[in-house]
Amino acid sequence: MFAYSLRMAVHSLKRNRALTALMVLALALGIGACMTTLTVFRILSGDPLPGRSQNLYYVQLDAGSLDGYAPGREPQTMLTRYDAQALLREARADRQALMTAGRVSIQPERSGLHSFLSNARYASADFFPMFDAPLRYGRAWSAGEDAQRARVAVISAQLNDKLFGGADSVGRGLILDGHSFRIVGVLAPWRPVPKFYDLSGDQFGEPEQVLLPFSTSRDLSLALNGNSVCWGDTGGDPEGRAALNAPCVYLQYWAQLDTPERAQAYQRYLDDYSAQQHAAGRFPRPGNVRLRDVNEWLQFNQVVPSDVRLQAWLALGFLLACLVNTVGLLLAKFLRRGGEIGLRRALGASRRQIFLHCLAEVGVIGLAGGALGLLLTLLGLWLVRQQPERYAQLAELDVGMLAATFALALIASLLAGVLPAWRAMQVAPAIQLKTQ
Amino acid sequence: MDMRPIVSTLFRHKTTTALIVLQIALCCAIVCNVLFLIGQRLERMQRPSGVDESRIVTVQIAGGAPGSDAAAIGRSDEAALREVPGVSAAAATTLVPFGNGAWNNGLSLSADQPQPNLSASTYMGGEQLFDALGLKLVAGRRFLPEEFVDWDPSGQSASKQDAQPAAIPAAILTRAVAQRLFPDGEAVGKTVYALDKTPLRVVGVVERLARSRDNNDPAAYDYAMLLPAKLAYTGIAKYVLKVDDPSQRQRAIDAAAAALLRIDPSRVVIEENSKTLQQLREDYYQQDRAMSLLLGAVCAGLLVVTALGIVGLASFWVQQRTRQIGVRRALGATRRQILRYFQTENFLLTSAGIGLGMLLAYALNLGLMSAYELPRLPLAYLPFGALCLWSLGQAAVLWPARRAASVPPALATRAA
């Protein structure tokens, strides 16, 4: 019965090629636009650390001055060095790490390569186990090396390819800003999307090429490269805004808290810490603490660009317009065949059979529209990848979205087909025969 | 022409009529709003920056040890850049319009007010910065040589034995800032406070100078100030150069980079920030351009789909009414009258669609206003959208209507 319906459908579609092509095209355009934007949307709004993200928390305290203070506002988005180091020392979370963006010049050992600038991340040891940063060779540095301000570094796979041709470079030397470092680990290719651990810079950029202990970076006064906000004079200290007591925030601080109870306890601990600092006069503002997990933090920072959200809505509107168009055309098509349907009804086809025949026809259109829509989606994503934004390079179709494309095509076309098929089913056998 | 028969025919096909009206309405609503969005982007991209864009290039370098006298390195860098052939002015600067990085400072009218009046982009540089940017003075004067102080842009003093740097005495504001701070009076001669409440005497007002990066507040686009400060070299620096001949800009960039590397070979030229200002502007607005193109494509796609829908439905109606048309022709209706009939029918449908579409467009705009902080849709877009759709409808119906008009009168006499 189903095969028969399908044969009938294809036969009927062939009889009116122009109209069929029109419907397929309209459906394909709508689906192509929709799936392109939804793919981009999904990639950007994804969870960078599925399974772990709910246990990682971003810490915010409010160390600012009373200048420009208004109660009820969001606390500062980063920590001062003093507070970050105090929290790290007390180590009340299951794991914790402070970090900031930096910039170093790299002088390759291999002759023929010029020295070049590179993004760096100055972090504490737990960075690697907390964020599941995968190591291809070697190991991360230890808390002990943090304390000793050891001149050790972990480099990215990319930098390892560039400097050492991808070989195991653990134990080799590296000259950073004129200081010699020892490579202890090489990351496997790693690209959390978005770059959740530091949203203050390029939110879809790649992780830094060189990672080294924060303590070492301060020991050597390596350059900072991220956002910083200062509310007082920093000229007095040779370390400037990076100084231990500088009135500046520039550090990201993450805590791993494995159970909700631990998170609650940590929140209380932060409240107490903040209250103590307020009482001691270090925090002029009253206590204002936030503890957000990865996804809350991403949401708070509105990581999905508003352009991308706008595009997604626009594409949905476009799909809706295409569907209305298809409904109109289908209705015209089925009603034009009123005579044929009446005849079939008179010959004993039930309303249900007519309905199913019509839906089969719509389904074929839906599948064809889906296939063409898929091609358009691939084309659309290719176009997206030509765009300048960092996230654009990530726009690739995966299996899930491929299946979703066909599901959307089928559902959309069947939705579009219900009303016309319903109307076709209503055709009365006798009247149609009489008017013929 | 009597419209009653057309209307009553349409009422007999309620579902199809409703569908085509709905489709036109959706198209109208989306197209009006999308055209508005495109207009917003284009307007944004055309804002003038206030600097001489066709003649300015910028070079950024990093690396090299600042050594003991960062101020001296800064001075020798600038001197070397002024020797580059074809360059009429060169200066180190904290900011470049459309460049990477932003540095904004609060500006206050009094030293003890808790909240600044506004936040302005802070352009700092030595004597030649004003000329290198090609700014246009509209009131007051430029900085005097004695007003320039030595400044360490990193906020870290290069050597501890340095005395505290002298405070900056003067500022030049943009007209937008001057008008906002002193709405009913002359700004020149007044004192404003910035950078930890340093009093700054306003000595001049320039026509405009764009923020280096705008923070999505169009009103603040022109909020900038110029401060007299000779910048020390702290391991990273931006330079702006004004080139006499725009065709020599790339050569000037290369020559400037070479000159800076000659001073210290361990420096690195940051290629992606060493460009002509026109290139920086293009990069800066790349996303707006891409988004405009995408919005334009959606608009075109929607119009095409709607037009094809009208063609499809109209030809269906023509086919359905072939016999009826034949009868009318046999009764003396001219081809022109048949053509008119379908054109009028389409006009009625489109008008209904446009009417509904305007309401939808307005509703959509309300949604966009709340979600994306867009301004209200200007009413001018609505008649424009209507005109668009009327022409589209008429163009789309032409082919089916002509087929209808060519139905021979003899058809009526054939057996049904």
Interface residues (C-beta under 8 A of the other chain):
Chain A: L19 L22 L25 A26 L29 G30 A33 L66 D67 G68 Y69 R103 S105 H114 S115 F116 L117 G178 A223 C230 G232 D233 T234 G235 D237 P238 E239 G240 R241 S306 D307 R309 L310 Q311 L314 A315 G317 F318 L320 A321 C322 V324 N325 V327 G328 L329 L331 A332 K333 L335 R336 Q387 P388 E389 L419 R423
Chain B: T15 T16 L19 I20 L22 Q23 L26 C27 I30 V34 L37 A62 G63 A65 G106 P114 Q115 P116 D152 S154 G155 Q156 S157 K160 Q164 P165 D196 G235 I236 S266 V268 I270 D283 Q286 Q287 A290 M291 L294 L295 V298 G301 L302 V305 T306 L308 G309 V311 G312 L313 F316 W317 Q319 Q320 L368 A371 Y372
